[in-house]
Amino acid sequence: MRLLLGFLAFSFFSHYSYSHDYYFAFAEMEYNSVNKKFELSLVVSTHDIEHWLKDKGVPIKELEDHLKDSTLQSQIGSTLLDGYSVKMNNSIISFKIVGFEVKNDGLTEFYFSSSTVDIQSPILVSFDLLMDIYEQQQNKLTFIYKATKHTYPFLYTNREQTIEF
């Protein structure tokens, strides 16, 4: 009996030690002055984003199973963009998913391109991806404009940043 209780306790605690205590997402957004579009990449834990997408009603199993499904890719993109937005002159800049890549290191990188816009300062970025289920979520944006990089943190308590240039 002790052996069974010990095994159950070990199983219970090993399950919790497998989960991680921190959550990160990274974004890099650059304004391409040639085509007048923002180019955006979002990097998130594949495991976390798969569960989050399923919770949002996106019918996926594993992301790598849907690399060529343009309809589902569009749904994934619009769902992800619920957690990332850019406003300029009180107008929301629209983005479309271009594609995504599931990497061997447990991360997935999603690629987006905006509609054509003439950039103006300031822009307001909201980056609260995954914060609706993970209060510990910490996101970081690297913004590139005219070969200059600036980094902005996003926390559960600070989900928006104003970028001036």
N, C-alpha and C positions, 0 to 999 in steps of 0.2 A: 504494500500500500504506500509506504514511504517513497519507494522508487517511482511509483506512478505519480504521486504528488510532486516529487522533485522534477520529473520529466515535464509535467504540465506547467510548473512554475518556470522552468527553463524555456519552454516553448513560448510562453506568454511574454517573458522579458526579452527574449531574443527577437521576437517580432517587433517590439518597440525600439530595440536598439538598432534595427535595420533602417527604420525611418530616419529622415534627417530633420534637424531642428532649424534649418535656415532655408530660405527660398529666395532665389535671385532670378531676375530676367535682365537682359542687356539689350539695348537698342543703339543703333548707330544710324543717324540721319544726316544726309548731306544734300545741300541744294546744288543741283546741276544747272549751272547758268547757261549751258549750251541748249539743253532742251527745256529749260525753265520748269523743272520738276524736282520734287523732293524724292530722294531714293532712301528707302528705309530697310534695315534688317533688324529682326527681332530674334534673339537667341534665348531659348528657354530649355529647361529640363524636359526631355521627351516624356518621361514617366509622369511628371506633374501636369504637363499640358494635355496629354492624352486623357487623363482623368478629368481635368477641368472641362475639356471639350465634350466629353461624354455627359458630364453633369449639366452642360448647357444644351444638351439634346442633339449634338452633332453625332450622327451614326458612324462612328469609326471603331475599328478594332485596334490596329497598330498603324501609326502614321505612314510607315514605309509601304503599307498595302495600298495607299491611295495617292501615290506620286503622279499617276497619269489620269486620275479622275478629276476632270476640270470642274464638274458641277460641285463635287464635294470639296474640292480645293477652294472654290469661291465661297462656300459656306464656312469653311475653316477660316479663311481670310476675314470675312465680315465679322465673325465671332471674335477673333483676336482683336480686331479694331475696336470692339466695344471696350477694350482695355487700353487703347492708345488713340489719342486724337490730337490734332493740331488746329489751332484757330489763329487766323490772321485777319485783322480788321473786322472782328466779330463774326467772321464766316468760317465755317468748318471746312478744312481742306480735305477733299475726298482722296482716298487711297484704294488701290486694287492690288490684290495679291498677284505676284508674278510667278511664284513657285516656292518650294521649300526643299530642304535637304536634311535628312536624318543622318547624323554623324555617328561614328563608332564610339565616341566618348560619352554618350548618353545625352547629348544636346541635339536640339533641332533648330535650324536657322530658317526663318521665314523671310521672304523678300517681297517688298512692296514698292510701288511707284505711285506718285500722286498725279492728280490732274495738273494741267499746265497752269502755273501761277507766276505772277511777278512778285518776288519776295519783298516784304516790307517789315521793318522793325516796329514794334516787337511782335513775337509770336508767343502764343500760350500753348504749352504742351501739357497734356494730361496723360500720365502713364501709370495706371493703377491695375495693370494686368495681374490677375491671380489674387489681388488683394481682397476680393469678395469672399474668399475661402481661407486665405492664409494671412492672418494679421501680421505675421513675422516677415511677409514678403518685402523685399528690398529690390527696387529696380534702378537701373542707371542708364542714362542717355548720354551718348557722345554726339554732339552736334558739330558738323563740319561746314564751314562757310568761308569761301575765299582762302582755302588752305589753312584756316585756323580752326583748332579743335577746342571745344569747351565741354566739360562734363557736368552733369546735373543729377543729383540723387532724388529718388522718389521713395517715400515711405508711406506706411499706412496713415500716418498723421499729416503727411505733406505730399499730396498726389499730383499737384500742379506746379509747374515752373514757368516763369516768364523769361524768355530769351530775348535779349536786346543785343543789337550789333550795329 
